[in-house]
Amino acid sequence: MSWETLESILGRVAAPRTGWPGHDALAVLDEFCKLVEAKTGVKCQLVRGYLVNIGQEWKVMMAAATGGPEYVMLRAYIPATGDTVHLDLYAEELAEARNAEELRVRLEAFVSEPVTQENLRLLAG
């Protein structure tokens, strides 16, 4: 492989990802955090994690408004292609979302679970 070929390949990899499909999933997760903060007072932030075989890990981190340690509420794995997002919602299997609407549905179902609501109440109190 010549340096010109290597430069060309690396140039494509490092090119800005305008319109990157995974951006939609990040926007939904960011919207989710803002909604959690607005409705519960719990601090919420999206934190980049490890790059793994199913995609870039993004952790939804929670903390009590009064301070204290952070808590990982959920993890989302977004592949470079932006295809199916895998969610670690502390179930036996990872949940899948193929688009932004499915991701919203999965997050809504997760927040509807009694244990998730209890965790939010504890952090809000």
C-alpha positions as CSV (number, residue, x, y, z in Angstrom):
1,M,0.0,0.0,0.0
2,S,1.4,3.4,-0.9
3,W,1.3,6.4,1.3
4,E,-1.1,8.1,-1.1
5,T,-3.5,5.2,-0.7
6,L,-3.1,5.3,3.1
7,E,-3.7,9.1,3.1
8,S,-6.8,8.7,1.0
9,I,-8.2,6.1,3.3
10,L,-7.5,8.0,6.4
11,G,-8.9,11.2,4.8
12,R,-12.2,9.4,4.3
13,V,-12.3,8.0,7.8
14,A,-11.5,11.4,9.4
15,A,-13.9,13.4,7.2
16,P,-16.6,15.3,9.1
17,R,-19.7,13.2,9.5
18,T,-22.3,15.7,8.4
19,G,-25.6,13.8,8.2
20,W,-24.1,10.9,10.1
21,P,-27.1,8.6,10.9
22,G,-25.9,8.0,14.5
23,H,-26.3,11.7,15.1
24,D,-30.1,11.2,15.2
25,A,-29.7,8.7,18.1
26,L,-27.4,11.1,20.0
27,A,-30.0,13.9,19.5
28,V,-32.7,11.6,21.0
29,L,-30.5,10.7,24.0
30,D,-29.7,14.4,24.6
31,E,-33.4,15.3,24.4
32,F,-34.0,12.5,26.9
33,C,-31.5,13.9,29.4
34,K,-32.9,17.4,29.1
35,L,-36.4,16.1,29.7
36,V,-35.3,14.1,32.8
37,E,-33.6,17.2,34.2
38,A,-36.6,19.4,33.5
39,K,-39.2,17.1,35.0
40,T,-37.3,15.6,37.9
41,G,-34.5,18.0,38.8
42,V,-32.0,15.1,38.6
43,K,-28.8,16.0,36.8
44,C,-28.4,14.1,33.6
45,Q,-25.6,14.1,31.1
46,L,-24.6,12.0,28.1
47,V,-21.0,10.8,28.4
48,R,-18.9,9.1,25.7
49,G,-17.7,5.7,26.8
50,Y,-15.6,2.9,25.2
51,L,-15.6,2.1,21.5
52,V,-16.6,-1.6,21.4
53,N,-17.5,-4.1,18.7
54,I,-21.2,-3.0,18.6
55,G,-20.4,0.7,18.4
56,Q,-19.5,3.8,20.4
57,E,-20.8,3.5,24.0
58,W,-22.7,6.5,25.3
59,K,-23.6,6.5,29.0
60,V,-26.7,8.4,30.3
61,M,-25.3,9.5,33.7
62,M,-27.6,10.7,36.6
63,A,-26.8,12.4,39.8
64,A,-28.8,14.0,42.6
65,A,-29.3,17.7,42.2
66,T,-27.7,18.1,45.6
67,G,-24.5,16.4,44.5
68,G,-23.0,13.0,45.2
69,P,-21.8,10.2,43.0
70,E,-23.0,9.7,39.4
71,Y,-25.1,6.7,38.5
72,V,-25.2,5.0,35.0
73,M,-28.9,5.0,34.1
74,L,-28.4,3.3,30.8
75,R,-25.9,2.7,28.0
76,A,-26.4,3.1,24.3
77,Y,-24.1,1.7,21.7
78,I,-24.3,3.5,18.4
79,P,-22.4,2.0,15.4
80,A,-20.5,4.1,13.0
81,T,-23.1,3.3,10.3
82,G,-25.8,4.7,12.6
83,D,-27.8,1.5,12.0
84,T,-29.4,-0.4,14.9
85,V,-28.7,1.2,18.3
86,H,-28.2,-1.3,21.1
87,L,-29.4,-0.3,24.6
88,D,-28.2,-1.7,27.9
89,L,-31.3,-1.2,30.0
90,Y,-30.2,-3.7,32.7
91,A,-32.3,-6.5,31.2
92,E,-31.1,-10.0,30.2
93,E,-30.6,-8.9,26.6
94,L,-29.7,-5.6,24.9
95,A,-32.7,-3.8,23.4
96,E,-32.5,-2.7,19.8
97,A,-33.7,0.5,18.1
98,R,-33.5,0.8,14.4
99,N,-34.4,4.5,14.2
100,A,-35.0,7.6,16.3
101,E,-38.7,6.7,16.9
102,E,-38.0,3.2,18.1
103,L,-35.3,4.7,20.4
104,R,-37.9,7.1,21.9
105,V,-40.3,4.1,22.4
106,R,-37.6,2.1,24.1
107,L,-36.7,5.0,26.4
108,E,-40.3,5.6,27.3
109,A,-40.8,2.0,28.2
110,F,-37.6,2.0,30.3
111,V,-38.8,5.1,32.3
112,S,-42.2,3.4,32.8
113,E,-40.6,0.5,34.7
114,P,-41.1,0.8,38.5
115,V,-37.4,0.3,39.3
116,T,-36.4,3.2,37.0
117,Q,-39.1,5.4,38.5
118,E,-37.9,4.5,42.0
119,N,-34.3,5.3,41.1
120,L,-35.3,8.7,39.7
121,R,-37.4,9.4,42.9
122,L,-34.4,8.6,45.1
123,L,-32.1,10.9,43.0
124,A,-34.7,13.6,43.0
125,G,-35.2,13.5,46.8
